[in-house]
Amino acid sequence: MARMRYGTPFRPAHRATADGGLVLLVRGVGSAGHRRPAQPRARRRARVEPLRPFQLLTRGLAGLILLALAGMFAFLVLADRFQERAPATALPAGDGLATRSLSLGDVFPDQEVLRPAGAAGPYAIDLRHMSGDCAEATIGGLGPVLERHGCTEVVRAGLLAPYGGYRVTAGAFTLADPAAAAEVADLVRGVVEGDDGGFATLPASEAGATAPQVGWQAGGHYLLYCVITRADGQLVPNDDPTARRITAEIVDTHLAGALVTPASAG
């Protein structure tokens, strides 16, 4: 019996019946073995067409995201330009100390003691002084350095520390701007360590008195400082832990809190 390729008969096939007759086997066009060329195309269209709405939705969402990003970028640019052009009167109230002259009350309130956070006890205030001549609070070559950097005033006070026999002179110089204050802070070390000048004490030290310990730092457009001596005239060594504590409490805590923190908080 001849073999045929599946689904492609080239002539009728015959087989013998049990009674010797012939049965004609004819596979028509519509038989299960024939593949209709149109059906696969219809199936492919059915699979592709539902993707179109999804593609449109995806493209629409992408467009909305791009528009949102463009709007946010434009808002940030406009906000930045507005902030740059804002007048000084629009600054927060906390920036007031950076735009006006100081007073004794700003730094050393009209009371008998200071109570810096973390101190073992109150610092007694026995002298206060304010001047438009910065040189009055300096010794030697430090005065001209301050003058060259636009110093306009100094506020200071004499204090008795709560640590047995330590006296402190603390204060702040107002410089032209933060850059000037930072530059003076860098120059102070050379002046002090070279014995070319320094900060005067309240009350003024007697001639020949032992050199004091000094601490200072720039804060905004201020130079904050303290001078530490002993009432008995003894030397205050560089590694004195009490002097370090006093510097931290007076310069870092009290002066910075009174003059620098209000401006930066805005």
Backbone hydrogen bonds in HBPLUS format (Angstrom, degrees):
<---DONOR---> <-ACCEPTOR-->    atom                        ^
c    i                          cat <-CA-CA->   ^        H-A-AA   ^      H-
h    n   atom  resd res      DA  || num        DHA   H-A  angle D-A-AA Bond
n    s   type  num  typ     dist DA aas  dist angle  dist       angle   num
A0008-THR N   A0005-ARG O   3.08 MM   3  5.62 167.5  2.10 138.9 136.6     1
A0025-LEU N   A0013-ALA O   3.07 MM  12  5.47 162.6  2.11 178.3 175.4     2
A0023-VAL N   A0015-ARG O   3.37 MM   8  6.05 162.6  2.41 165.0 170.1     3
A0017-THR N   A0021-GLY O   2.90 MM   4  5.22 161.7  1.93 144.8 146.3     4
A0020-GLY N   A0017-THR O   3.09 MM   3  5.20 162.0  2.12 108.9 111.8     5
A0031-SER N   A0028-GLY O   3.27 MM   3  5.46 164.9  2.29 111.8 111.9     6
A0034-HIS N   A0031-SER O   3.24 MM   3  5.74 166.6  2.25 113.8 117.9     7
A0042-ALA N   A0038-ALA O   3.26 MM   4  6.57 154.4  2.33 149.7 156.7     8
A0042-ALA N   A0039-GLN O   3.07 MM   3  5.20 116.4  2.50 100.2 115.5     9
A0043-ARG N   A0039-GLN O   3.06 MM   4  6.41 155.5  2.12 155.4 162.4    10
A0044-ARG N   A0040-PRO O   2.98 MM   4  6.27 155.3  2.05 150.2 156.6    11
A0045-ARG N   A0041-ARG O   3.03 MM   4  6.33 156.7  2.09 150.4 155.9    12
A0046-ALA N   A0042-ALA O   3.10 MM   4  6.32 149.8  2.20 141.9 150.1    13
A0047-ARG N   A0043-ARG O   3.10 MM   4  6.43 139.8  2.27 144.4 154.7    14
A0048-VAL N   A0044-ARG O   3.10 MM   4  6.31 147.4  2.21 146.7 155.1    15
A0049-GLU N   A0045-ARG O   3.05 MM   4  5.94 174.7  2.05 154.9 156.5    16
A0051-LEU N   A0048-VAL O   3.05 MM   3  5.70 155.1  2.11 122.2 129.7    17
A0052-ARG N   A0049-GLU O   3.27 MM   3  5.86 159.8  2.32 118.7 123.4    18
A0055-GLN N   A0051-LEU O   2.96 MM   4  6.20 153.8  2.03 153.0 160.5    19
A0056-LEU N   A0052-ARG O   2.99 MM   4  6.27 160.2  2.03 155.6 160.9    20
A0057-LEU N   A0053-PRO O   2.92 MM   4  6.17 157.5  1.97 148.4 154.4    21
A0058-THR N   A0054-PHE O   2.92 MM   4  6.16 160.3  1.96 149.2 154.3    22
A0059-ARG N   A0055-GLN O   2.95 MM   4  6.16 163.7  1.97 151.7 155.9    23
A0060-GLY N   A0056-LEU O   2.94 MM   4  6.11 151.6  2.02 144.4 152.6    24
A0061-LEU N   A0057-LEU O   2.96 MM   4  6.24 160.3  2.00 152.1 156.6    25
A0062-ALA N   A0058-THR O   2.99 MM   4  6.23 159.4  2.03 148.8 154.7    26
A0063-GLY N   A0059-ARG O   2.98 MM   4  6.20 153.0  2.05 144.3 151.3    27
A0064-LEU N   A0060-GLY O   3.00 MM   4  6.33 154.3  2.07 148.3 155.0    28
A0065-ILE N   A0061-LEU O   2.98 MM   4  6.25 156.9  2.04 151.8 157.7    29
A0066-LEU N   A0062-ALA O   3.03 MM   4  6.30 159.4  2.08 148.6 153.6    30
A0067-LEU N   A0063-GLY O   3.00 MM   4  6.25 157.0  2.06 147.4 153.7    31
A0068-ALA N   A0064-LEU O   2.92 MM   4  6.14 156.5  1.98 148.3 154.7    32
A0069-LEU N   A0065-ILE O   2.96 MM   4  6.22 159.7  2.00 151.1 156.1    33
A0070-ALA N   A0066-LEU O   2.97 MM   4  6.17 157.9  2.02 147.5 153.7    34
A0071-GLY N   A0067-LEU O   2.92 MM   4  6.14 155.6  1.98 147.4 154.1    35
A0072-MET N   A0068-ALA O   2.94 MM   4  6.19 156.6  2.00 148.6 154.8    36
A0073-PHE N   A0069-LEU O   2.97 MM   4  6.17 160.6  2.01 149.5 154.5    37
A0074-ALA N   A0070-ALA O   3.00 MM   4  6.22 160.7  2.04 147.7 152.8    38
A0075-PHE N   A0071-GLY O   2.97 MM   4  6.18 153.6  2.04 145.8 153.0    39
A0076-LEU N   A0072-MET O   3.00 MM   4  6.27 160.2  2.04 152.1 156.4    40
A0077-VAL N   A0073-PHE O   3.04 MM   4  6.29 159.8  2.08 151.4 156.7    41
A0078-LEU N   A0074-ALA O   3.02 MM   4  6.22 164.8  2.05 149.9 153.8    42
A0079-ALA N   A0075-PHE O   2.87 MM   4  6.03 158.7  1.91 150.6 157.1    43
A0080-ASP N   A0076-LEU O   2.96 MM   4  6.08 155.9  2.02 145.1 151.2    44
A0081-ARG N   A0077-VAL O   3.05 MM   4  6.31 157.8  2.10 147.7 153.5    45
A0082-PHE N   A0078-LEU O   2.93 MM   4  6.12 154.2  2.00 147.0 154.3    46
A0083-GLN N   A0079-ALA O   2.98 MM   4  6.17 156.0  2.04 145.4 151.7    47
A0084-GLU N   A0080-ASP O   3.05 MM   4  6.31 154.2  2.12 145.8 152.3    48
A0085-ARG N   A0081-ARG O   3.13 MM   4  6.32 145.5  2.26 141.9 150.4    49
A0086-ALA N   A0082-PHE O   3.02 MM   4  6.05 113.5  2.48 139.9 155.8    50
A0086-ALA N   A0083-GLN O   3.33 MM   3  5.16 153.9  2.40  96.4 104.0    51
A0090-ALA N   A0087-PRO O   2.98 MM   3  5.59 160.4  2.02 116.7 123.1    52
A0091-LEU N   A0088-ALA O   3.10 MM   3  5.59 169.2  2.11 117.3 120.4    53
A0095-ASP N   A0092-PRO O   3.05 MM   3  5.79 165.4  2.07 122.2 126.4    54
A0096-GLY N   A0093-ALA O   3.08 MM   3  5.61 160.3  2.12 122.6 124.0    55
A0098-ALA N   A0095-ASP O   3.01 MM   3  5.51 145.6  2.13 112.7 122.7    56
A0099-THR N   A0096-GLY O   3.00 MM   3  5.39 165.9  2.02 116.2 120.3    57
A0106-ASP N   A0103-SER O   3.07 MM   3  5.36 139.4  2.24 104.4 115.2    58
A0107-VAL N   A0104-LEU O   3.18 MM   3  5.60 133.6  2.41 106.2 116.9    59
A0108-PHE N   A0104-LEU O   2.68 MM   4  5.50 155.3  1.74 164.6 172.6    60
A0111-GLN N   A0109-PRO O   2.69 MM   2  5.56 129.6  1.94 113.4  96.9    61
A0125-ILE N   A0112-GLU O   2.76 MM  13  5.35 174.9  1.77 150.3 149.4    62
A0114-LEU N   A0123-TYR O   2.79 MM   9  5.01 147.5  1.89 139.6 150.7    63
A0123-TYR N   A0114-LEU O   2.80 MM   9  5.01 161.4  1.84 148.6 154.2    64
A0119-ALA N   A0116-PRO O   3.17 MM   3  5.67 166.2  2.19 134.4 135.2    65
A0124-ALA N   A0160-LEU O   3.13 MM  36  5.05 144.1  2.26 145.4 143.1    66
A0160-LEU N   A0124-ALA O   2.86 MM  36  5.05 148.2  1.96 140.9 150.8    67
A0126-ASP N   A0158-GLY O   3.04 MM  32  5.78 164.7  2.07 152.3 157.1    68
A0158-GLY N   A0127-LEU O   2.85 MM  31  4.80 153.0  1.92 123.2 131.2    69
A0129-HIS N   A0156-ARG O   2.87 MM  27  5.35 152.9  1.94 157.4 150.9    70
A0156-ARG N   A0129-HIS O   2.87 MM  27  5.35 164.7  1.90 165.2 166.6    71
A0131-SER N   A0154-VAL O   3.02 MM  23  5.54 154.8  2.09 153.0 160.1    72
A0154-VAL N   A0131-SER O   2.91 MM  23  5.54 148.5  2.01 158.9 167.2    73
A0136-GLU N   A0133-ASP O   3.15 MM   3  5.87 157.2  2.20 117.9 123.7    74
A0137-ALA N   A0134-CYS O   3.11 MM   3  5.84 158.5  2.16 119.5 124.8    75
A0138-THR N   A0135-ALA O   3.07 MM   3  5.11 163.4  2.10 114.1 114.1    76
A0200-ALA N   A0137-ALA O   2.98 MM  63  5.13 167.0  2.00 115.1 118.7    77
A0139-ILE N   A0198-GLY O   2.75 MM  59  5.02 145.4  1.87 144.2 140.8    78
A0198-GLY N   A0139-ILE O   2.92 MM  59  5.02 146.7  2.03 130.3 133.5    79
A0141-GLY N   A0196-ASP O   2.71 MM  55  5.55 172.3  1.71 150.5 147.9    80
A0146-LEU N   A0142-LEU O   3.07 MM   4  6.37 160.3  2.10 155.7 160.1    81
A0147-GLU N   A0143-GLY O   2.96 MM   4  6.24 158.4  2.01 153.4 160.3    82
A0148-ARG N   A0144-PRO O   2.97 MM   4  6.14 158.6  2.01 150.2 154.4    83
A0149-HIS N   A0146-LEU O   3.12 MM   3  5.25 138.8  2.29  99.7 111.4    84
A0151-CYS N   A0146-LEU O   3.10 MM   5  5.40 153.2  2.17 143.4 144.5    85
A0150-GLY N   A0147-GLU O   3.16 MM   3  5.35 154.2  2.23 115.8 113.7    86
A0176-ALA N   A0149-HIS O   3.30 MM  27  6.32 166.2  2.32 156.5 152.4    87
A0152-THR N   A0174-THR O   2.97 MM  22  5.79 155.0  2.04 159.0 167.2    88
A0174-THR N   A0153-GLU O   3.00 MM  21  5.50 162.9  2.03 151.7 154.3    89
A0155-VAL N   A0172-ALA O   3.03 MM  17  5.48 157.6  2.08 149.0 155.6    90
A0172-ALA N   A0155-VAL O   2.84 MM  17  5.48 146.6  1.95 151.8 163.0    91
A0157-ALA N   A0170-ALA O   2.84 MM  13  5.59 145.7  1.95 157.2 168.5    92
A0170-ALA N   A0157-ALA O   3.03 MM  13  5.59 159.6  2.08 159.9 164.0    93
A0159-LEU N   A0168-VAL O   2.68 MM   9  4.96 165.1  1.70 161.9 163.9    94
A0168-VAL N   A0159-LEU O   2.91 MM   9  4.96 166.5  1.93 143.7 144.1    95
A0161-ALA N   A0166-TYR O   3.01 MM   5  5.48 159.4  2.05 154.3 158.8    96
A0231-ALA N   A0165-GLY O   2.83 MM  66  5.35 164.9  1.85 153.4 158.6    97
A0167-ARG N   A0229-THR O   2.86 MM  62  5.26 163.7  1.89 139.5 145.0    98
A0229-THR N   A0167-ARG O   2.98 MM  62  5.26 163.9  2.01 145.5 150.7    99
A0169-THR N   A0227-VAL O   2.89 MM  58  5.01 154.0  1.96 142.1 150.5   100
A0227-VAL N   A0169-THR O   2.71 MM  58  5.01 147.3  1.81 142.7 154.1   101
A0171-GLY N   A0225-TYR O   3.13 MM  54  5.67 160.2  2.17 146.2 147.2   102
A0225-TYR N   A0171-GLY O   3.10 MM  54  5.67 159.1  2.15 156.6 154.8   103
A0173-PHE N   A0223-LEU O   2.99 MM  50  5.11 157.9  2.04 138.3 144.3   104
A0223-LEU N   A0173-PHE O   2.97 MM  50  5.11 152.2  2.05 139.9 148.3   105
A0175-LEU N   A0221-HIS O   2.85 MM  46  5.42 165.6  1.87 169.2 172.0   106
A0180-ALA N   A0177-ASP O   3.08 MM   3  5.34 118.4  2.48 104.1 118.4   107
A0181-ALA N   A0177-ASP O   3.06 MM   4  6.41 158.8  2.11 155.6 162.0   108
A0182-ALA N   A0178-PRO O   2.95 MM   4  6.14 160.6  1.99 149.9 154.6   109
A0183-GLU N   A0179-ALA O   3.01 MM   4  6.21 152.1  2.09 144.0 151.7   110
A0184-VAL N   A0180-ALA O   2.97 MM   4  6.19 160.5  2.01 151.5 156.3   111
A0185-ALA N   A0181-ALA O   2.98 MM   4  6.18 159.5  2.02 148.2 154.0   112
A0186-ASP N   A0182-ALA O   3.19 MM   4  6.46 142.6  2.34 138.3 147.0   113
A0187-LEU N   A0183-GLU O   3.09 MM   4  6.39 143.1  2.23 141.7 152.1   114
A0187-LEU N   A0184-VAL O   2.95 MM   3  4.95 120.0  2.32  95.9 112.0   115
A0188-VAL N   A0184-VAL O   2.92 MM   4  6.10 140.3  2.08 157.0 167.1   116
A0191-VAL N   A0187-LEU O   3.25 MM   4  6.56 158.6  2.30 152.9 159.1   117
A0192-VAL N   A0188-VAL O   2.83 MM   4  6.03 170.9  1.84 168.0 169.5   118
A0193-GLU N   A0189-ARG O   2.82 MM   4  5.79 165.6  1.84 154.8 158.8   119
A0194-GLY N   A0190-GLY O   3.02 MM   4  5.68 136.1  2.21 128.2 138.9   120
A0196-ASP N   A0191-VAL O   2.88 MM   5  5.01 152.6  1.96 161.9 162.5   121
A0195-ASP N   A0192-VAL O   3.05 MM   3  5.21 161.1  2.09 110.1 113.7   122
A0209-ALA N   A0206-GLU O   3.10 MM   3  5.63 149.4  2.19 141.7 139.4   123
A0213-GLN N   A0228-ILE O   2.99 MM  15  5.06 162.3  2.03 153.4 152.7   124
A0228-ILE N   A0213-GLN O   2.74 MM  15  5.06 171.6  1.75 157.0 159.9   125
A0215-GLY N   A0226-CYS O   2.96 MM  11  5.33 163.6  1.98 155.1 158.5   126
A0226-CYS N   A0215-GLY O   2.81 MM  11  5.33 142.3  1.95 156.5 158.9   127
A0217-GLN N   A0224-LEU O   2.94 MM   7  5.44 147.3  2.05 150.0 154.3   128
A0224-LEU N   A0217-GLN O   2.89 MM   7  5.44 158.8  1.94 172.4 167.4   129
A0219-GLY N   A0222-TYR O   2.93 MM   3  5.25 165.9  1.95 147.6 150.2   130
A0222-TYR N   A0219-GLY O   3.02 MM   3  5.25 155.5  2.08 122.4 129.8   131
A0233-GLY N   A0230-ARG O   2.95 MM   3  5.26 163.4  1.98 114.1 118.3   132
A0240-ASP N   A0237-PRO O   3.18 MM   3  5.28 159.5  2.23 113.5 113.0   133
A0244-ARG N   A0240-ASP O   3.18 MM   4  6.52 155.6  2.25 149.7 156.5   134
A0245-ARG N   A0241-PRO O   2.99 MM   4  6.21 152.4  2.07 141.0 148.5   135
A0246-ILE N   A0242-THR O   2.91 MM   4  6.18 159.3  1.96 150.7 156.1   136
A0247-THR N   A0243-ALA O   2.98 MM   4  6.19 162.7  2.01 148.9 153.4   137
A0248-ALA N   A0244-ARG O   3.02 MM   4  6.27 159.9  2.07 148.1 153.1   138
A0249-GLU N   A0245-ARG O   2.95 MM   4  6.18 160.2  1.99 152.2 157.6   139
A0250-ILE N   A0246-ILE O   2.86 MM   4  5.97 161.7  1.89 157.0 161.5   140
A0251-VAL N   A0247-THR O   2.87 MM   4  5.52 147.7  1.98 140.1 149.7   141
A0253-THR N   A0248-ALA O   3.06 MM   5  6.37 133.4  2.29 149.5 163.2   142
A0254-HIS N   A0249-GLU O   3.05 MM   5  6.31 154.8  2.11 138.1 145.4   143
A0255-LEU N   A0250-ILE O   2.83 MM   5  6.12 173.0  1.84 164.1 165.8   144
A0256-ALA N   A0251-VAL O   3.09 MM   5  6.21 149.9  2.19 151.4 159.6   145
A0257-GLY N   A0253-THR O   3.03 MM   4  5.57 139.4  2.20 123.1 134.8   146
A0258-ALA N   A0254-HIS O   2.90 MM   4  6.09 145.0  2.02 147.5 156.8   147
A0259-LEU N   A0255-LEU O   2.95 MM   4  6.06 156.0  2.01 155.6 161.1   148
A0260-VAL N   A0256-ALA O   2.89 MM   4  4.91 139.3  2.05 122.3 135.3   149
A0261-THR N   A0256-ALA O   2.93 MM   5  6.21 163.2  1.96 162.1 165.0   150
A0264-SER N   A0260-VAL O   3.10 MM   4  6.36 168.1  2.11 160.5 164.1   151
A0265-ALA N   A0261-THR O   2.91 MM   4  5.87 148.8  2.01 154.2 161.3   152
A0266-GLY N   A0263-ALA O   3.28 MM   3  5.69 144.1  2.42 105.0 113.7   153
